């Protein structure tokens, strides 16, 4: 019924970051940062310094687990955030976005802090890993500072977050662990795709004053397909077979080290595969991460794979994160318990965390049953879950 609302994004409608207060069916702004001042611009700029392109920010988050934050002082020279007033100011002697837009983000002066930018496609060195973790540490600090401001301006025990920066799973964990709020909801449709839902709800409640009814419990909101599967089997050359216990057969296949393509029901909304259109594999296998990266995903070694874990077993494997209300969406990292680290090499990142998705039987019954059967076979209540892209 009441919440502090924190959104952090690149540009949207001219605003970059907003702290607002939600009460009942109304939202009132409390603090606003506008273009070109915004942390997402800083993050995108360092992403380009690292030799990546637009929308590669998630790669930088994965790299951070392999470095030391020796460039943190340099990152913090790029901006000032007043902890009392909330005013944000980037140092535009380092940035060129305000002059050239998305065509050119940084000036020659950026080399004074971080040296020569990496040439796209060239080898990634320890310098890049160190710069990535420096950026991540600065992101954690900035997100926490904004959360403190949100608490101060609203005095709410609840926090709702959205915007592209709110897809930074590590920052989200830091905010959830801070103790600032009793409940933290991380909007899983945090990027632009969520505007379709958010815009409709905002219009309905804020403008028309209608009472709130919808509550986001799952993301299985996309299309389902009911056509006969036989033509697809014929066209692709797959071999079909009957099964008396197909959930158990899938679980056994995963336990045997096979890589499974799983397709069921309505497609997930948003950026994550959540068990409706997913590739599944065994997290116990030390070789599985390399198998998936080299044979299936064709991507960088430093990008982790996420686990789907039975919701009622999550605290068995991971250190609890009791304030987080978004564990079903793969939008926050959790610490792997030390006794499980060596048992789950394929989902445990270099920093001892994993980007968790808990699976609820009420919303994904087939997926839950497969993992449940895998648990009975192996004693491990989770599987690797990665997308088909």
C-alpha positions, -999 to 999 in steps of 0.1 A, spaced: 0 0 0 30 23 4 65 22 -10 95 42 -19 101 39 -56 135 42 -72 140 41 -109 174 45 -126 177 44 -164 196 59 -193 173 86 -207 137 77 -210 116 109 -214 144 132 -204 146 119 -168 173 95 -158 165 88 -122 135 93 -100 127 88 -64 89 87 -58 65 78 -32 36 54 -39 6 54 -16 -26 35 -25 -31 41 -62 -11 74 -65 26 81 -72 42 114 -63 77 124 -74 102 134 -46 135 137 -65 144 137 -102 177 136 -121 175 147 -158 196 141 -189 226 142 -192 232 135 -155 225 99 -147 245 69 -135 234 48 -164 252 72 -187 284 67 -167 280 29 -167 274 29 -205 305 51 -210 328 27 -191 312 -2 -210 325 15 -242 359 22 -227 361 -15 -221 356 -21 -258 320 -33 -257 290 -18 -275 255 -6 -266 235 -29 -244 266 -50 -234 264 -37 -198 255 -71 -185 288 -85 -198 307 -59 -177 287 -71 -146 299 -107 -153 335 -96 -157 336 -79 -124 341 -111 -104 376 -115 -119 392 -82 -110 404 -60 -82 389 -25 -78 421 -5 -84 403 21 -106 375 29 -81 390 63 -73 390 71 -110 353 61 -114 343 83 -84 360 113 -100 334 111 -128 305 122 -107 293 138 -74 261 129 -56 251 151 -27 239 127 0 217 153 16 200 171 -13 203 142 -38 218 165 -65 238 146 -91 265 162 -113 287 144 -138 321 159 -146 315 167 -183 352 172 -190 353 134 -193 320 129 -212 309 138 -247 273 124 -246 260 159 -240 276 171 -273 274 140 -296 247 118 -281 251 80 -285 278 85 -312 305 95 -288 304 91 -251 338 101 -237 365 127 -243 403 122 -246 406 131 -209 391 98 -199 426 83 -208 440 101 -178 420 79 -155 420 45 -173 446 46 -200 438 37 -236 404 23 -242 403 -14 -253 399 -20 -290 366 -39 -296 373 -75 -303 408 -75 -289 420 -96 -260 406 -88 -226 434 -83 -201 435 -80 -163 432 -42 -167 397 -46 -181 387 -70 -153 399 -45 -127 381 -16 -144 349 -37 -145 349 -45 -108 358 -9 -100 326 1 -119 306 -25 -101 318 -13 -67 309 23 -77 275 10 -88 269 -7 -55 278 25 -36 257 47 -59 226 24 -57 229 22 -19 232 60 -17 200 64 -38 182 38 -17 191 58 14 177 90 -2 146 71 -11 142 60 26 148 95 38 123 111 14 95 87 19 101 70 53 86 38 39 97 3 50 92 -9 14 112 -2 -17 102 -8 -54 129 -6 -81 129 -4 -119 149 10 -148 178 -5 -166 202 0 -138 179 -21 -116 189 -51 -137 223 -50 -120 219 -81 -99 249 -75 -77 238 -39 -68 203 -53 -60 218 -78 -36 237 -50 -18 205 -30 -14 185 -60 -2 213 -68 24 216 -32 36 187 -35 61 173 -1 49 140 -17 39 119 -46 52 107 -55 17 124 -49 -17 106 -55 -50 128 -55 -80 107 -51 -111 117 -80 -135 105 -60 -165 129 -33 -154 140 -21 -188 120 -4 -216 99 -35 -222 81 -29 -188 67 4 -200 39 -14 -218 26 -28 -185 36 1 -163 21 27 -187 -12 10 -187 -13 6 -149 -2 42 -144 -30 55 -166 -56 33 -150 -47 42 -114 -31 76 -114 -53 93 -141 -85 74 -137 -83 68 -99 -92 31 -102 -84 8 -73 -55 -16 -75 -62 -52 -83 -33 -66 -103 -3 -80 -84 27 -94 -102 31 -131 -91 48 -145 -122 60 -136 -157 44 -164 -178 24 -138 -197 35 -144 -233 20 -166 -261 14 -203 -260 12 -226 -290 -14 -253 -293 -7 -265 -329 0 -302 -335 36 -310 -327 39 -338 -353 47 -315 -383 74 -299 -363 89 -332 -354 88 -343 -391 103 -310 -403 132 -310 -378 141 -347 -379 135 -351 -342 126 -385 -328 96 -386 -305 89 -413 -279 62 -420 -254 69 -418 -217 51 -429 -186 70 -404 -165 83 -376 -188 92 -353 -159 114 -381 -145 129 -389 -179 139 -352 -183 154 -351 -148 173 -383 -156 186 -369 -189 199 -338 -170 215 -360 -143 232 -381 -171 249 -349 -184 227 -342 -214 218 -307 -224 180 -304 -226 158 -279 -245 126 -273 -226 95 -257 -240 63 -255 -220 32 -233 -218 32 -196 -221 64 -177 -229 81 -156 -203 78 -118 -205 111 -99 -200 148 -105 -205 151 -139 -187 143 -175 -196 124 -187 -166 116 -223 -175 91 -220 -203 117 -215 -231 149 -227 -214 180 -248 -219 186 -270 -188 217 -288 -176 235 -302 -146 252 -276 -123 273 -304 -107 294 -308 -138 327 -289 -138 327 -292 -176 291 -280 -182 299 -243 -182 325 -248 -209 302 -272 -229 274 -247 -229 296 -217 -238 315 -235 -266 289 -257 -281 256 -239 -274 258 -203 -264 291 -192 -281 298 -165 -255 326 -152 -232 339 -175 -204 333 -149 -177 296 -148 -181 279 -170 -154 250 -194 -158 220 -191 -135 203 -218 -114 166 -225 -111 160 -238 -76 129 -252 -59 115 -222 -40 111 -242 -7 148 -253 -9 165 -221 -18 179 -215 17 194 -250 17 219 -239 -10 220 -201 -7 224 -177 21 190 -162 28 180 -128 14 148 -123 34 140 -87 23 139 -96 -14 105 -101 -29 117 -109 -65 136 -142 -62 115 -158 -89 129 -135 -116 166 -140 -118 172 -104 -111 193 -106 -79 224 -125 -68 227 -146 -37 257 -160 -19 262 -198 -24 267 -215 9 303 -225 14 295 -262 17 278 -261 -18 306 -241 -36 325 -271 -48 294 -292 -55 279 -266 -80 308 -253 -101 287 -245 -131 265 -219 -114 288 -205 -87 304 -174 -101 340 -164 -93 328 -142 -64 308 -170 -47 274 -158 -59 247 -170 -83 219 -152 -101 190 -172 -86 156 -180 -99 133 -197 -74 106 -219 -90 70 -220 -75 49 -251 -81 18 -229 -83 30 -210 -114 54 -235 -132 42 -269 -122 60 -289 -149 93 -271 -144 90 -275 -106 83 -313 -109 114 -318 -132 136 -301 -106 119 -320 -78 126 -353 -96 162 -342 -102 165 -334 -65 153 -370 -57 179 -384 -80 209 -363 -70 203 -345 -38 206 -312 -56 175 -290 -57 184 -270 -88 194 -271 -124 212 -247 -148 187 -226 -167 199 -205 -197 180 -190 -226 179 -201 -263 194 -168 -276 
